[in-house]
């Protein structure tokens, strides 16, 4: 199957997730984003547009910032400089650019979000002709500023507060793809990390950062990644599979321990979602664990390359306080990576910072005792009116009127 077809479909016919059949190998030298992605698009209708897609979608900085003091040798990969101040902007904008070039007919983009995905998808698809966006988010389980980013759009973007958890939202989205009525009456696509079009571009910042780090320090870095639904972490594993100079992958989770438990037991058992301060990672049944297991069908091979640690809310709070004393203001998700970093041996590590702390001001500001500066892009969204509807955690509760542009 071509990558365009996989992007369109979102989910495979059997309900599974698409993965690359082959991983082209890095041959050394400097990094080029189009060169890195081109093999996945070879012979595809999107191939002639790949350079333009990358230029339009990835037109904001993703700096690798070196730390000093006790974290000497550690760097922070800042993924929050896009329009909605979260790493989800990378995949969402790339996916929207791809979809816009593939289709002139009406498409319904259905997305479940635990906090940041929905805002990034809304921003990426807002105002795009022929795209109707439906966002499902768990009522009362996103921060105030995340809520604003999910619900401030109007137009072709409709937001629904689901009376349930993120796992309920994700279940509803998956059910829609298999539901006869939805299949007959909509042309449906997904913008969650279940869509391979989200993960493919995310590989590139791991590739670039690993080359940059190795060039400066002479070592292959490991990555410490705040992990919920695991799309970001799987993108790192795919970059490693391509031969980029990447060491161990550390998945830092909150109190939702599906991944640490899988590594410990070798059995993938869905958990009931636990609400935490790092709400975008509140996922009890991470979809992309399926992709990680596909890459590492032998659990012992998985354990060689991957470790995972659970971080409590109290440890998150403590890390935010300590980080501020050291001149680093962490969002609750990045704080899980910072906490895990202190437990690891060696110094060749890159911590992944997934969201701007200003998105979580009600958590961060009381802990550090000062106001967090709001990025201009985020500030512009906070002044817009909010529109959303509350619905039950049932696919049938989504009003049919939401499917019309």
C-alpha positions as CSV (number, residue, x, y, z in Angstrom):
1,X,0.0,0.0,0.0
2,X,1.2,3.5,-0.8
3,X,1.7,6.0,2.0
4,X,-1.0,8.2,0.5
5,X,-3.5,5.3,0.8
6,X,-2.4,4.6,4.3
7,X,-2.8,8.3,5.3
8,X,-6.2,8.4,3.7
9,X,-7.4,5.2,5.4
10,X,-6.1,6.1,8.9
11,X,-6.8,2.6,10.2
12,X,-6.3,-0.7,8.3
13,X,-9.4,-2.7,7.3
14,X,-8.9,-5.1,10.2
15,X,-8.7,-2.2,12.7
16,X,-4.9,-2.4,13.0
17,X,-2.3,0.4,12.4
18,X,-0.2,0.8,9.3
19,X,3.6,0.6,9.6
20,X,6.4,1.0,7.0
21,X,7.3,-2.2,5.3
22,X,11.0,-1.2,5.0
23,X,13.2,1.4,6.8
24,X,15.7,3.1,4.5
25,X,19.1,3.3,6.1
26,X,21.0,6.4,7.1
27,X,24.3,6.6,5.2
28,X,26.0,9.2,7.4
29,X,26.6,12.8,6.7
30,X,24.5,15.9,7.3
31,X,20.8,15.8,7.8
32,X,18.3,16.7,5.1
33,X,14.6,16.4,6.0
34,X,13.3,15.8,2.4
35,X,16.1,13.3,1.8
36,X,15.2,11.4,4.9
37,X,11.5,11.2,4.1
38,X,11.7,10.7,0.3
39,X,12.1,6.9,0.3
40,X,8.7,6.6,2.1
41,X,7.1,8.6,-0.7
42,X,8.9,7.0,-3.7
43,X,6.4,6.6,-6.5
44,X,3.6,8.1,-4.5
45,X,1.3,10.9,-5.7
46,X,2.7,13.1,-3.0
47,X,6.3,12.7,-3.9
48,X,6.5,15.8,-6.2
49,X,5.1,17.9,-3.4
50,X,7.3,16.6,-0.6
51,X,9.7,19.5,-0.4
52,X,6.8,22.0,-0.5
53,X,4.9,20.0,2.2
54,X,7.9,20.1,4.5
55,X,8.6,23.8,4.0
56,X,4.9,24.7,4.7
57,X,4.4,22.3,7.6
58,X,7.7,22.5,9.4
59,X,8.4,26.2,9.3
60,X,9.0,26.8,13.0
61,X,12.2,26.1,15.0
62,X,12.8,22.9,16.9
63,X,16.0,23.8,18.9
64,X,18.3,21.4,20.7
65,X,19.2,23.3,23.9
66,X,22.2,22.2,25.9
67,X,21.9,22.1,29.7
68,X,24.6,23.0,32.2
69,X,25.3,22.2,35.8
70,X,24.2,18.8,37.1
71,X,22.7,18.0,33.7
72,X,26.0,18.7,31.8
73,X,26.0,16.6,28.7
74,X,22.2,16.5,28.5
75,X,20.2,18.5,26.0
76,X,16.6,19.4,25.7
77,X,14.8,19.0,22.4
78,X,12.1,21.7,22.4
79,X,9.2,20.6,20.4
80,X,6.8,23.4,21.5
81,X,7.6,26.3,19.2
82,X,4.7,25.6,16.7
83,X,1.3,27.4,16.5
84,X,-0.3,25.5,19.4
85,X,2.8,25.3,21.6
86,X,3.0,21.5,21.6
87,X,4.9,18.8,19.6
88,X,1.6,17.7,18.0
89,X,2.0,20.6,15.6
90,X,4.7,18.7,13.6
91,X,2.5,15.7,12.7
92,X,-0.8,17.6,12.4
93,X,0.6,20.3,10.0
94,X,2.4,17.7,7.9
95,X,-0.8,15.6,7.7
96,X,-3.0,18.5,6.8
97,X,-0.6,19.5,4.0
98,X,-0.6,16.0,2.6
99,X,-4.4,15.7,2.8
100,X,-4.9,19.1,1.1
101,X,-2.9,17.9,-1.9
102,X,-4.6,14.6,-2.2
103,X,-8.3,15.6,-2.1
104,X,-10.8,18.0,-3.5
105,X,-13.9,16.1,-2.2
106,X,-15.3,16.5,1.3
107,X,-13.4,14.7,4.1
108,X,-14.3,14.3,7.7
109,X,-11.3,14.4,10.0
110,X,-12.2,12.6,13.3
111,X,-9.7,13.1,16.2
112,X,-9.7,11.9,19.8
113,X,-7.5,14.0,22.1
114,X,-6.3,13.9,25.7
115,X,-5.2,17.5,25.5
116,X,-2.8,18.7,22.8
117,X,-3.6,16.7,19.7
118,X,-7.0,18.2,19.1
119,X,-5.7,21.8,19.2
120,X,-2.9,21.0,16.8
121,X,-5.3,19.3,14.4
122,X,-7.8,22.1,14.6
123,X,-5.1,24.7,13.9
124,X,-3.7,22.7,11.0
125,X,-7.0,22.0,9.2
126,X,-8.9,25.2,10.2
127,X,-10.3,27.0,7.1
128,X,-9.1,24.3,4.7
129,X,-11.7,23.8,2.0
130,X,-13.5,20.5,2.0
131,X,-12.2,19.4,5.4
132,X,-14.7,18.9,8.2
133,X,-13.0,18.4,11.6
134,X,-14.6,16.7,14.6
135,X,-12.7,16.8,17.9
136,X,-13.6,14.4,20.8
137,X,-12.0,15.3,24.2
138,X,-12.8,14.0,27.8
139,X,-14.9,16.5,29.7
140,X,-13.1,18.1,32.6
141,X,-9.8,16.3,31.9
142,X,-7.9,19.0,29.9
143,X,-6.4,22.2,31.2
144,X,-8.2,25.5,30.8
145,X,-5.9,26.7,28.0
146,X,-6.0,23.3,26.3
147,X,-9.8,23.6,26.4
148,X,-9.6,27.0,24.7
149,X,-7.3,25.6,22.0
150,X,-9.8,22.8,21.3
151,X,-12.9,25.0,21.2
152,X,-12.0,28.4,19.8
153,X,-12.2,27.7,16.1
154,X,-15.8,27.4,14.8
155,X,-16.2,27.2,11.1
156,X,-15.2,23.7,9.8
157,X,-14.0,22.6,13.3
158,X,-16.5,21.2,15.8
159,X,-15.5,20.2,19.4
160,X,-17.3,17.7,21.7
161,X,-16.7,17.2,25.4
162,X,-17.2,13.5,26.0
163,X,-18.5,12.4,29.4
164,X,-15.8,9.8,29.8
165,X,-12.0,9.3,29.5
166,X,-9.6,9.7,26.6
167,X,-9.9,6.0,26.1
168,X,-13.6,6.4,25.5
169,X,-12.9,9.1,22.9
170,X,-10.3,6.9,21.2
171,X,-12.8,4.0,21.2
172,X,-15.5,6.2,19.6
173,X,-13.1,7.3,16.9
174,X,-12.1,3.7,16.1
175,X,-15.7,2.6,16.1
176,X,-16.6,5.2,13.5
177,X,-14.2,3.7,11.0
178,X,-15.9,0.3,11.3
179,X,-19.5,1.6,11.6
180,X,-21.6,0.9,8.5
181,X,-23.5,4.3,8.8
182,X,-20.3,6.3,9.1
183,X,-18.7,4.4,6.2
184,X,-21.7,5.0,4.0
185,X,-22.3,8.6,4.8
186,X,-18.8,10.1,5.3
187,X,-15.4,9.9,3.8
188,X,-13.6,9.5,7.1
189,X,-9.9,10.0,8.0
190,X,-8.0,10.2,11.2
191,X,-5.6,12.7,12.5
192,X,-4.6,10.9,15.7
193,X,-1.3,9.2,16.0
194,X,-3.0,6.1,14.7
195,X,-2.5,7.8,11.3
196,X,1.0,7.0,9.9
197,X,1.0,10.5,8.4
198,X,1.5,11.9,11.9
199,X,4.4,9.7,12.9
200,X,6.5,9.8,9.7
201,X,7.5,13.5,10.0
202,X,8.1,13.1,13.8
203,X,11.0,10.8,13.0
204,X,12.9,13.7,11.5
205,X,13.4,15.7,14.6
206,X,14.9,12.6,16.3
207,X,17.2,12.0,13.3
208,X,18.4,15.6,13.2
209,X,18.9,15.9,17.0
210,X,20.9,12.7,17.2
211,X,23.2,13.8,14.4
212,X,23.6,17.2,15.9
213,X,24.3,15.8,19.4
214,X,26.8,13.2,18.0
215,X,28.6,15.8,16.1
216,X,29.1,18.0,19.2
217,X,29.7,15.4,21.9
218,X,31.0,12.4,19.9
219,X,28.4,10.1,21.4
220,X,25.1,8.6,20.3
221,X,22.4,10.0,22.6
222,X,19.5,8.2,24.2
223,X,16.1,10.0,24.3
224,X,13.9,10.4,27.3
225,X,10.4,10.8,26.0
226,X,7.2,11.8,27.9
227,X,4.8,9.0,26.7
228,X,1.1,8.6,26.6
229,X,-0.4,7.1,23.4
230,X,3.2,6.4,22.3
231,X,3.2,8.0,18.9
232,X,6.1,10.2,19.7
233,X,8.1,7.4,21.2
234,X,7.4,5.1,18.2
235,X,8.7,7.8,15.9
236,X,11.9,7.7,17.8
237,X,12.1,3.9,17.5
238,X,11.6,4.2,13.8
239,X,14.4,6.7,13.5
240,X,16.6,4.4,15.4
241,X,15.6,1.5,13.1
242,X,16.7,3.7,10.1
243,X,20.2,3.7,11.6
244,X,20.4,7.3,13.0
245,X,22.9,7.5,15.9
246,X,20.3,6.9,18.7
247,X,21.0,5.0,21.9
248,X,18.4,3.8,24.4
249,X,14.8,5.0,24.2
250,X,13.4,5.8,27.6
251,X,9.6,6.2,27.8
252,X,8.6,8.4,30.8
253,X,5.0,7.8,31.7
254,X,2.8,9.2,34.5
255,X,0.7,7.0,36.8
256,X,-0.7,5.2,33.7
257,X,1.7,2.2,33.7
258,X,0.7,0.2,30.6
259,X,4.2,0.4,29.0
260,X,6.3,-0.2,32.2
261,X,4.0,-3.1,33.0
262,X,4.4,-4.5,29.4
263,X,8.2,-4.3,29.7
264,X,8.0,-6.0,33.1
265,X,5.6,-8.8,32.2
266,X,5.8,-9.2,28.4
267,X,2.0,-9.1,28.4
268,X,0.1,-6.1,26.8
269,X,-2.8,-5.5,29.2
270,X,-5.0,-2.4,28.8
271,X,-5.4,-0.4,32.1
272,X,-8.2,1.9,33.3
273,X,-7.1,5.5,32.7
274,X,-5.9,7.4,35.7
275,X,-6.2,11.2,35.7
276,X,-2.9,13.0,36.4
277,X,-1.2,16.4,36.2
278,X,0.3,15.3,32.9
279,X,-3.1,15.0,31.4
280,X,-2.0,14.6,27.7
281,X,-0.4,11.4,28.8
282,X,-3.4,10.0,30.5
283,X,-3.8,6.9,28.4
284,X,-4.5,3.5,29.8
285,X,-4.6,1.6,26.5
286,X,-2.0,3.2,24.2
287,X,-2.7,2.5,20.6
288,X,0.9,2.8,19.4
289,X,2.1,0.1,21.7
290,X,0.9,-2.2,18.8
291,X,3.4,-0.5,16.5
292,X,6.2,-0.9,19.0
293,X,5.4,-4.6,19.4
294,X,5.4,-5.0,15.7
295,X,8.9,-3.6,15.5
296,X,10.1,-5.7,18.5
297,X,8.1,-9.0,18.4
298,X,10.6,-10.5,20.8
299,X,10.2,-8.8,24.2
300,X,13.9,-9.3,25.1
301,X,14.9,-7.3,22.0
302,X,12.4,-4.6,23.1
303,X,14.0,-4.5,26.5
304,X,17.4,-4.1,25.1
305,X,16.4,-0.8,23.4
306,X,13.6,0.5,25.6
307,X,13.1,1.2,29.2
308,X,10.0,2.8,30.8
309,X,9.4,4.5,34.2
310,X,6.3,5.7,35.9
311,X,6.4,9.2,37.5
312,X,3.8,10.2,40.2
313,X,2.1,13.5,40.5
314,X,4.1,14.3,43.6
315,X,7.3,13.7,41.6
316,X,6.0,15.8,38.8
317,X,5.4,18.7,41.2
318,X,8.8,18.3,42.8
319,X,10.5,18.3,39.4
320,X,8.7,21.5,38.3
321,X,9.8,23.2,41.5
322,X,13.4,22.0,41.2
323,X,13.6,22.7,37.5
324,X,12.6,26.4,38.1
325,X,15.4,26.7,40.7
326,X,17.8,25.5,38.0
327,X,16.5,28.0,35.5
328,X,14.2,25.5,33.6
329,X,10.5,25.8,33.6
330,X,8.9,22.5,32.7
331,X,5.4,21.6,31.7
332,X,4.0,18.6,33.7
333,X,4.8,16.2,30.8
334,X,8.4,17.4,30.4
335,X,8.8,17.1,34.1
336,X,8.3,13.4,33.9
337,X,11.4,13.2,31.5
338,X,13.4,15.5,33.8
339,X,12.6,13.3,36.8
340,X,13.6,10.1,35.0
341,X,16.8,11.8,33.7
342,X,18.0,12.1,37.3
343,X,17.8,8.3,37.8
344,X,19.8,7.4,34.7
345,X,23.5,6.7,34.4
346,X,25.7,8.3,31.8
347,X,25.5,11.7,30.3
348,X,24.6,11.2,26.7
349,X,20.9,12.0,27.0
350,X,18.3,14.2,25.2
351,X,15.2,15.1,27.1
352,X,12.2,15.7,24.9
353,X,10.1,18.7,25.9
354,X,6.7,18.2,24.5
355,X,4.6,21.3,25.4
356,X,5.1,24.9,26.6
357,X,4.6,25.4,30.3
358,X,2.2,28.3,29.7
359,X,-0.4,25.8,28.6
360,X,-0.5,24.5,32.2
361,X,-0.3,27.7,34.1
362,X,-2.7,26.6,36.8
363,X,-0.3,23.8,37.7
364,X,3.1,25.4,37.0
365,X,2.7,28.9,38.3
366,X,1.6,28.1,41.9
367,X,4.5,25.7,42.2
368,X,7.2,28.1,40.9
369,X,5.7,31.3,42.3
370,X,5.8,33.4,39.2
371,X,3.9,33.9,35.9
372,X,4.9,31.9,32.9
373,X,5.3,34.1,29.7
374,X,2.7,33.2,27.1
375,X,4.0,32.6,23.5
376,X,2.4,34.9,21.0
377,X,0.7,32.1,19.1
378,X,-1.0,30.8,22.2
379,X,-2.0,34.3,23.4
380,X,-3.8,35.0,20.1
381,X,-6.0,31.9,20.6
382,X,-7.0,32.8,24.2
383,X,-8.9,35.9,23.1
384,X,-11.3,33.9,20.8
385,X,-14.8,32.8,21.8
386,X,-15.2,29.1,22.8
387,X,-17.7,26.7,21.2
388,X,-18.3,23.1,22.2
389,X,-21.1,20.6,23.0
390,X,-21.2,17.9,25.7
391,X,-22.1,14.4,24.6
392,X,-22.3,10.9,26.1
393,X,-19.4,8.4,25.5
394,X,-21.3,6.8,22.6
395,X,-20.6,7.1,18.9
396,X,-24.3,7.7,18.3
397,X,-24.2,10.8,20.5
398,X,-22.2,12.7,17.9
399,X,-24.9,14.7,16.1
400,X,-25.2,14.1,12.4
401,X,-25.2,17.8,11.8
402,X,-21.5,17.8,12.8
403,X,-20.7,16.0,9.6
404,X,-21.7,18.8,7.4
405,X,-19.4,21.7,6.4
